[in-house]
Amino acid sequence: METVLDVALVIAMVAVVAVLAVGVVGLARGDRDPRVAQRLMRARVATQAVALVLVAAVLALRWTGTH
């Protein structure tokens, strides 16, 4: 179970970095479509939320497994 959560956490973190990179590249290029920027921001927040939940789950499993 921990291995599955570890892999899911890595995937979630890569997704956060990918969405953030797309947003930064769009900003650097001067793409000014506010709808796209808003979608990217929402996607980043959602992927960060998933990553935080997975971090909490991994930490909870490891903490309860050692006590």
LINFENCOR-V605498 format. One record per residue. N is the residue number from 1. RES is the residue in one small letter. PSI is psi in degrees with one decimal (none if undefined). Layout:
n: {N:N}
res: {RES:RES}
psi: {PSI:PSI}
This chain:
n: {1:2:3:4:5:6:7:8:9:10:11:12:13:14:15:16:17:18:19:20:21:22:23:24:25:26:27:28:29:30:31:32:33:34:35:36:37:38:39:40:41:42:43:44:45:46:47:48:49:50:51:52:53:54:55:56:57:58:59:60:61:62:63:64:65:66:67}
res: {m:e:t:v:l:d:v:a:l:v:i:a:m:v:a:v:v:a:v:l:a:v:g:v:v:g:l:a:r:g:d:r:d:p:r:v:a:q:r:l:m:r:a:r:v:a:t:q:a:v:a:l:v:l:v:a:a:v:l:a:l:r:w:t:g:t:h}
psi: {-40.5:-36.5:-40.1:-43.9:-37.8:-44.3:-43.4:-38.1:-43.2:-43.2:-42.4:-40.3:-38.3:-39.0:-40.7:-47.1:-39.7:-46.2:-40.9:-42.5:-42.3:-41.2:-42.4:-41.7:-43.0:-39.3:-41.0:-34.3:-18.1:15.6:118.0:17.1:110.7:-25.8:-41.6:-42.8:-40.3:-40.9:-42.3:-39.0:-42.7:-39.6:-40.2:-44.0:-41.6:-44.0:-34.1:-39.0:-43.8:-44.0:-40.7:-40.0:-41.3:-38.7:-45.5:-40.8:-44.2:-46.0:-39.8:-43.0:-41.0:-35.9:-43.5:-24.0:-20.4:-8.8:none}
